[in-house]
Amino acid sequence: MRLIGLISPSRALFSENGRPRAAVVGESVGELVVREIHPDHVVVSRRGELERLVLERRSVPLEAAGGARGNAGR
């Protein structure tokens, strides 16, 4: 189970077996129960133990972000 996004301040987006799944506080996602949703992490419980899942950040290549000019203008 991975935390892959936040849809709103109260809804988290998880990836479960490659499929996206949204949940709010109190909802179960697989064997996890969502306890808290924060801007960069979610607190869940698994079999009564609290865990922190950090939001995955993907780096964007400089070219894709528009920061490189390539051969344009040469």
N, C-alpha and C positions, 0 to 999 in steps of 0.2 A: 504494500500500500504506500503510495506516494502522494504528497500534497503538491498539486501542480498549479493552483491558482485560487484567487478569491473573486467570487462573482459580485459580492456586495459586502458591506461590513459584517453581515450576519450569515453569509453562506460561503462555505469552502468547497473547492473542487479537488477531488481526489482521482487518482488513477488506480483502478482495481483490475488487475489482469489485462492491462492495456485499454480498458474502457473507462471513460470519464464518469464520475458520479458526484453529484452535489449533495451537501448535507448541511444542516443547521445544528446549533447546540442542542444536545439531547438525542439526536438521531444516531443510529448505528450505521456503520459502513464496514461490512465484513465483520470482523471480531472487535472492531474499535467502536467506542462511543465518543462522539465529539463533546468535549467539556467546555472549551473556550476557543474563540476565534480572535486572532490579533492580526495586525497588518502584514506581518512577515512570518508568522508561525501559528500553529493550532495545537492546543493541548487536548489529548485524547486519553481515554483509559482503555487498557487491554487487560482483561481478567483482574480488574481492580487496581492495577498499577498505572500511574500517570506517566505519559510520555509526551515529549514535545516533537512535533513534526515541523521542520523548517521548510518554508516555501522555496522550491527549486528556482534558481535563476539561471537562465541560459544566456551565455555570452553571444553577442551578435558580431560577426566579422565586420571589420572597419568598412569594407566595400559595401556591405548590405546596409550599413547605417548612413551611407552617403558621405563618409569622411574621406574617402580616397577618390582621386580624379582619374586614375588609370591613364590611358593614352589620349584622352580627350584634350584637344587644344595643341597637339604636337604636330 
